Amino acid sequence: MSAFSTLTLRYTLTEHLDDKLAAASERAANRRNGLEQGPAGPPQYPDVGSTEEVAPGLDAAGQSTGTLTVIITSGSVSSATYIDAEGHYVSLSPQAHADLLPVRTDGHPMTVSITSLGDYRVVASKDDSGAVVVTGLSMEDDNRLVRTQLLIEAGIALVGALVIALAGRSMVRSSLAPLERVAVTAQHVASQPLERGEVSIDERVPAEDLVSSTEVSQVGTALNTLLDRVEDALGARQRSETQVRQFVADASHELRTPLASIRGYTELIQREGADANLPEEAEHALQRVHSESLRMTALVEDLLLLASLDAGRGLVLTEVDLVGLLVDTVADARAAGPDHDWELVLEALEPPAGNSDRAAQNGSGIPQGCEGQEPEPEEEFVPEPPLVMGDEPRLRQVLVNLLANARVHTPPGTRVTTTLLRHDNHLVVRIADNGPGIEPALRERLFERFARGDTSRERRTGSTGLGMSIALAIVQSHQGTLTVESATRQEDPEHHGTTFAISLPAVEVR
C-alpha cells in the first residue's frame, strides 16, 4: 500500500508539474514573440553582477522560481538563465549546458539531472527562427514531498510491523499454550524414577487441551495413550519382580531347614566319628559337604536379607556412634589382614581449621603483637558426637564388607585408609585404597546383584556377587548413599586405587 500510494503521488505530481511546464513554456514563447510586455526596468542579477542578458522569454510575467530557459542555436548554447530561490536571474554553468544539449525537441516533457541544480522537468521546441528553446521547472519541491511521504510511510510500516509482531507473538503463544502443557506433562513423567520400585504415573494431558486444536489434540491423545501403556507395563514389571522376590524369599526360607540339617549331620559325623577309620576320600568329601553347606547357608541368608530390605522390613533404628563402629571394624580388618597397611582418620572429631590457633604464635607461645599482655584462655573444642539413626548390625555388615573387599581384592602392602568426616549435616565414611583399581566393565555394574569380576578371583574368594548389592540396599534403607570411584593402573598410573563413600544423615544433637 505504501509503494502504491507513493507511485501514485509521484505520478500525480509529475502530471501537475508537466501542466505547469507547458504553461511556463507558453508564457516564455509569448514573451519572445512580443505578445506580452515584461516589467519595466532592467532584470535582477545575483551578487556577482552578471552582464549577460536574460534568456528571451524567462522574464515573462508569472514565471516561478526555479524556472530556466535555454536557447540553443547551431548546436551550441547561446543563452541560458534560471530564476533562483530569491527571484534573481542567474546564468547556467557550462556543465549545465552539457546536460541540456541532448534534450529531445519532440515537445514531450522529460526529466534531466542538471549539475548543481538537481532534477528538472524540461521540454524543448523550435521557435520561428529555428532556434531550440528549452524550458524547465525544478522538481525539488516534488522530490521533497515524495521523500516526506516515504519517511511517513516507513514510520507507519515500522509501527505496524511492531504491532503485528506483538499481536502475532501473543496469538502464537496463545495457540501453543496447550502444546506447552503437553510438554510439561511429558517432562514431569520423564523426571520420575521409572527404573525401579512401584511406579504410578498420575500425570495426564488435561481434557480441555485434547479439544483445543486438531494437532495438539492428536499429540495429547497419543501421549495419554502412551502413558497408559507405560503404566500398565511398569505395573506388570513390578508384579513380576514382586513374584520373583517372593519366590526367592520363600525358597531361601525353605532351604534354611535342610541346610541346617546337612550342616548338623556333617558336624555330628566329624565329632562322633573322629575315632572311626574313614577312608581319606570320605573324610575329604565330608569336609567339602560341610564347607559347601556353610557357603550355601550364607547365600540363603544374603537372599533373605535382600528380600527383607526390598520389602522395607528388618531394620531396628537406634542412635549409632560411628566412631566406635569404625574402631571395631578397622581393628578386625587389621587382624584379618596384617599384610596390609590400615589407617583410621577421625576427621569429624578434629576442630575446624583456624579454631585452635586463633592467633599466630611466636617462639614463646604468646600471640604476636601481644607481648607483655595476659593471654586470653582459649575455649576448649568439644566435637559434636558423630551419631546416625540406623541399625548397628547392618551398618557394621556394610563396613565389614567394604573393608573385606579392600583386603581380598588388593595385594599385600596395600594402604587402606578409612576416614570419617562431616559434610552438610551428613556423616561420610570414605574407605580408600591404593590397589590396582576396578576394571571399567565391572565398575559399571558393581552394585548389581550377582555381579562378579574375574572368574579365577571369584573361585579364590568364594564371592556370591551379592555383597555390594546388599551394602547398597542397607545404605539406601538408611536414607543414605553409597558411591564408588576407581582408577586402574592403566587409567592413572600414579593415583590408581578405589574409594567407597558412605553418606548418612547425621543426628542433630541438642
SVG drawing of the C-alpha trace seen along z (x, -y; Angstrom):
<svg xmlns="http://www.w3.org/2000/svg" viewBox="-13 -51 74 149">
<polyline fill="none" stroke="black" stroke-width="0.4" points="0.0,0.0 2.8,-2.4 4.6,-1.7 1.3,-2.1 0.5,-5.4 4.0,-6.7 3.9,-5.8 0.5,-7.4 1.7,-10.6 4.8,-10.7 2.7,-10.3 0.2,-12.9 2.9,-15.5 4.7,-14.8 1.5,-15.4 0.8,-18.6 4.4,-19.7 4.1,-19.0 1.0,-21.2 2.9,-24.0 5.8,-23.4 3.5,-23.7 2.1,-27.0 5.6,-28.3 6.8,-27.4 3.8,-29.1 4.4,-32.3 8.0,-32.3 7.0,-31.9 4.5,-34.7 7.1,-36.9 9.6,-36.2 7.0,-36.8 6.1,-40.2 2.7,-39.2 3.4,-40.1 5.2,-43.0 7.7,-42.4 8.1,-44.5 9.8,-47.9 13.4,-48.3 16.4,-46.1 16.5,-42.4 17.8,-41.5 21.2,-39.6 22.9,-37.8 25.7,-39.1 28.4,-38.5 26.7,-41.1 26.4,-39.2 26.3,-41.4 24.7,-38.6 21.3,-39.2 18.4,-37.2 17.3,-34.4 14.4,-35.6 11.1,-34.7 12.4,-33.9 11.3,-37.4 7.7,-36.7 5.1,-37.5 4.2,-34.6 7.4,-32.6 8.1,-31.0 11.4,-30.5 13.4,-27.5 12.3,-28.1 15.1,-28.0 15.2,-28.9 18.0,-27.8 18.4,-29.0 20.4,-26.6 21.5,-27.9 23.5,-25.9 24.2,-23.1 25.5,-25.4 24.0,-27.3 23.6,-31.0 21.7,-31.9 20.9,-30.0 19.4,-31.6 17.3,-30.4 15.5,-32.1 17.0,-31.2 15.1,-30.8 15.4,-34.6 14.0,-35.6 17.3,-36.6 18.2,-35.7 21.4,-33.5 23.3,-32.2 23.8,-28.4 27.2,-26.9 28.9,-25.2 28.4,-21.8 24.7,-22.6 24.8,-23.4 26.2,-20.0 23.4,-18.3 20.7,-20.1 22.2,-19.8 20.9,-16.1 17.2,-17.1 14.8,-15.9 12.8,-18.5 9.7,-16.5 7.7,-18.7 7.3,-15.9 8.4,-16.6 11.3,-14.6 13.4,-14.5 17.0,-15.7 19.5,-15.8 21.4,-19.2 24.7,-19.7 24.5,-21.9 20.7,-22.3 19.3,-18.8 16.4,-17.2 14.4,-19.3 11.4,-18.6 12.2,-20.1 10.5,-20.4 12.2,-21.6 10.7,-23.1 11.8,-25.1 10.7,-28.7 10.1,-30.6 13.9,-31.4 14.8,-27.8 16.5,-28.0 15.8,-25.3 14.2,-26.7 14.4,-24.6 12.1,-25.4 12.4,-23.7 10.9,-23.6 12.7,-22.4 11.5,-19.1 13.0,-19.9 9.6,-20.6 8.0,-17.5 11.0,-15.3 10.9,-16.7 7.2,-15.9 7.9,-12.3 10.7,-11.9 8.5,-13.1 5.8,-10.7 8.3,-7.8 9.5,-8.7 6.0,-8.8 5.1,-5.6 8.3,-3.9 7.4,-5.1 3.9,-3.7 5.2,-0.5 7.7,-0.1 4.9,-0.8 2.6,1.5 5.2,4.3 5.9,3.9 2.1,4.1 1.7,7.1 4.7,8.8 3.4,8.3 -0.1,9.4 1.3,12.4 3.5,13.4 0.5,13.2 -1.6,15.2 1.1,17.8 1.8,18.2 -1.9,18.5 -2.3,21.2 0.9,23.0 -0.1,22.9 -1.8,26.3 1.2,27.8 3.4,26.3 1.2,28.0 1.6,31.3 5.4,30.8 5.3,30.1 3.3,33.3 6.0,35.3 8.8,33.6 7.1,34.5 6.8,38.1 10.4,38.2 11.7,36.9 10.2,39.8 12.3,42.8 10.7,45.4 13.5,47.9 12.7,49.5 10.1,49.9 6.4,49.5 5.6,46.6 2.3,44.8 2.1,42.3 -0.7,39.9 0.2,37.1 -2.0,36.9 -2.8,34.2 -5.8,32.2 -9.1,32.9 -9.5,29.3 -6.2,29.5 -7.4,32.5 -10.1,30.4 -8.1,27.2 -6.9,27.9 -6.5,30.8 -2.7,31.0 -2.5,30.5 -5.4,32.9 -3.6,35.6 -0.4,35.2 -2.1,35.1 -4.2,38.1 -1.2,40.1 0.8,39.1 -2.1,40.1 -2.3,43.5 1.4,44.0 1.4,43.1 -1.4,45.6 0.5,48.4 3.7,47.4 1.9,47.5 0.5,50.9 3.9,52.2 5.5,50.8 2.8,52.4 3.3,55.8 7.1,55.4 6.5,54.6 4.2,57.6 6.8,59.8 9.6,58.5 7.4,58.9 6.7,62.5 10.3,63.3 11.3,61.7 8.6,63.6 9.8,66.8 13.4,66.1 12.3,65.3 10.2,68.4 12.8,70.7 15.5,69.3 13.4,69.7 12.6,73.3 16.2,74.0 17.4,73.0 16.0,76.1 17.6,78.7 20.9,76.8 20.9,76.7 20.3,80.4 23.1,81.1 25.5,78.9 24.4,80.5 24.8,84.1 28.2,83.4 29.4,81.8 27.9,84.8 29.8,87.2 33.0,85.3 32.6,85.1 31.4,88.5 33.1,90.4 36.5,89.0 37.7,92.4 36.3,94.2 38.7,95.2 37.0,93.4 38.7,93.5 40.6,90.4 38.3,89.8 35.3,90.0 36.8,87.5 37.6,85.1 34.0,85.5 32.6,84.9 34.7,81.7 33.5,80.5 29.9,81.1 30.3,79.2 32.1,76.2 29.5,76.1 26.7,76.2 28.1,73.2 28.6,71.4 25.0,72.2 23.7,71.1 25.5,67.7 24.0,67.3 20.5,68.1 20.9,65.6 22.0,62.9 19.0,63.6 16.7,63.4 18.3,60.1 17.8,58.7 14.2,59.8 13.6,58.2 15.2,54.9 13.2,54.8 10.1,55.2 11.2,52.4 11.5,54.7 14.2,55.9 15.7,52.6 15.8,51.6 16.8,48.0 18.7,46.6 21.4,43.9 24.7,45.4 28.1,44.0 30.2,44.3 33.5,43.8 33.1,47.0 31.8,48.8 34.8,47.8 37.3,48.5 35.9,52.1 35.7,52.9 39.1,51.4 40.7,53.4 39.0,56.6 40.3,55.9 43.8,55.3 43.7,58.6 42.4,60.4 44.8,58.7 48.1,58.0 49.9,57.8 48.0,54.6 48.6,51.1 45.4,49.9 44.8,46.3 41.8,44.7 41.3,40.9 38.6,39.4 38.4,36.0 34.9,35.4 36.3,35.2 39.0,32.6 38.5,28.9 37.8,26.8 40.8,25.1 41.9,22.0 39.7,22.7 42.5,24.0 45.0,21.3 43.2,18.0 46.4,16.0 49.8,16.8 52.2,17.9 55.7,16.7 58.5,18.7 57.5,18.0 53.9,19.2 52.4,15.7 50.4,14.4 52.3,12.0 51.7,8.4 50.5,9.2 53.9,9.4 53.5,8.2 49.8,8.9 47.9,11.6 46.9,14.2 43.2,14.9 42.3,18.5 41.2,20.4 37.9,22.2 38.2,26.0 36.8,27.5 34.2,30.1 33.4,32.2 29.8,33.0 29.1,36.7 29.1,38.5 25.7,40.1 23.4,41.5 20.0,43.2 20.5,46.8 20.6,50.5 24.0,51.1 24.4,54.8 23.5,53.8 25.8,50.8 28.6,53.0 27.9,55.5 28.4,52.8 31.7,51.6 33.0,55.2 32.0,56.0 33.8,52.9 36.9,53.5 37.0,57.1 36.8,56.2 39.8,53.8 41.7,56.7 40.8,59.5 41.0,57.7 44.3,55.8 47.8,57.2 49.8,57.3 51.3,54.0 48.3,52.0 47.4,49.0 43.7,48.8 42.6,45.5 39.2,45.2 38.2,41.6 35.2,40.2 34.2,36.6 31.2,34.3 29.7,32.6 26.4,30.7 24.7,32.3 25.8,35.7 28.5,38.1 30.6,39.5 32.8,42.7 35.4,43.0 37.3,46.3 40.2,45.7 43.0,48.0 45.8,47.6 45.3,51.0 45.0,52.0 41.5,50.5 38.3,51.9 38.1,52.5 35.6,50.2 33.5,53.1 32.9,54.3 32.7,50.8 29.5,50.0 27.7,53.0 29.4,53.2 26.2,52.8 24.1,55.2 23.1,58.5 25.4,61.4 27.9,59.0 31.3,60.7 34.7,59.9 37.4,62.3 36.3,65.9 39.5,67.1 39.5,64.5 35.9,65.4 36.9,69.0 39.7,67.9 37.5,65.6 34.2,67.6 32.2,64.5 28.5,64.8 28.2,61.4 25.7,60.1 28.0,58.2 27.8,54.8 24.1,55.0 23.4,55.8 25.6,52.9 23.8,50.6 20.4,51.8 21.3,51.3 22.7,47.8 19.7,46.8 17.3,48.1 19.0,45.6 18.3,42.8 22.0,42.6 24.1,43.0 26.9,45.4 29.2,44.4 32.5,45.7 35.4,44.0 38.2,46.1 41.1,45.9 43.2,48.7 46.9,48.6 46.3,48.2 44.0,45.2 46.1,43.4 49.5,44.9 50.2,42.5 46.8,42.3 45.2,45.7 43.0,47.3 39.4,47.5 37.4,45.3 34.0,46.1 32.0,43.3 29.1,43.9 27.0,40.8 24.4,41.0 22.2,38.2 23.7,37.1 21.6,36.9 21.1,33.4 22.4,33.1 20.7,30.5"/>
</svg>
